[in-house]
Amino acid sequence: MLKALGGLLVAGTTASTQAIAKQSKREVALDYLANDDLLDNDELERILQQLERRYSDRVSVMEIGRSNQDRPIYAVSIGASSNKQCLKTTDVMAIGQQHGDEMISSAEGLLSVAQHLASKQGQTKKLLEEVTVHIVPRVNPDGFVARQRYNVDTDAPARGEGDDIFGGDAGFYTADDAGIGWDINRYHWFDWTESNLYNNLPDEYPENPVPEARAVLSATEEIDPEWIVDYHRQGTYTTDPDVTFDPENPGEAYERGTYPPDPDASGAGDIVTSSLFWPINDGVSEEAQDLSKQIVSVMYNELTEFEQSTISRYPGGTYAGIARNGYGQPDMGAFSMN
């Protein structure tokens, strides 16, 4: 089951349309994936509604929250029945496009997975007897419109001193300038009182100021999935030509600070096409981390079947507000795909 679902999530969100088409068992791309245009928020909503109407016996669409500019955030659930959850199956979850300017491996790819699952083609009929899949294809509809990493919040402060997009102490994961927005993927705190922002300014920020993160948190608490995967785009970098990535044993060469290589280096290795990583925050249990590593291993093996595919371990940090680390703490598997 894990191998089948891992392969499907890989094919729908990381491979090119041409590569997917060559995999007859995984013809998961819809017609809109062949177009040059990205789906705007209205188009995404219409496609979700069409899926629910066409497969009403096994697909349900739910608004899980509203963005800061009051746009709906949707989740689509695909299972053996149209109920949001089936008690006989294991619930799993996928989210995409937390960062509005990350256009690849996000809403369109996750929608293709939803379509393929709903159609019950190939292995999917048997798969849905064991798993109910919940997908939030676009967490950040405002940032998508603005073509920016952050959500859109004219009241958002400038980035905190000592904070950058990877970590820091102040808790202000925002743009360099005030009035732009918040980085949604730094605010997945199940207990807000443990967050950096609350501990620094409890009177000013008694609650999580990022509605998009709150929406995903609430949906995750309600669904209680066995594991959750968070899809992103990554920057361009190359592998170390003297190191082979082993998902079971990353090794000393992949410790933060020595990997990835210097972006100004000559680039003697291969261009990394995708990266995977599991939660590494100290609050994540060994059981949850082991499950996450197993899923990463499955997805790594599936990805490497594609030609011109170079997969690495993502050089992520330990910050607890990142989805990969935040959702790993309630003993669920959590991992990111970039």
Secondary structure, DSSP 4 states (H G I P E B T S, - for coil): -HHHHHHHHHHHHTS-HHHHHH-GGG----GGGGSSSPP-HHHHHHHHHHHHHHTTTTEEEEEEEE-TTS-EEEEEEESSSSSS--TTSEEEEEEE-SSTT--SSSHHHHHHHHHHHHHT-TTHHHHHTTEEEEEES-S-HHHHHHTSSS---TTPPPPPTT--SS--SS---B-SSTTS-B-GGG---SSGGGSHHHHH-TTT-SS-S-HHHHHHHHHHHHH--SEEEEE------B--TT----TT---GGGSBTTBSPPTTS---SPBP-EEEE----TTS-HHHHHHHHHHHHHHHHHHTTSTT--EEE------TTSHHHHTTTTT-EEEEE-
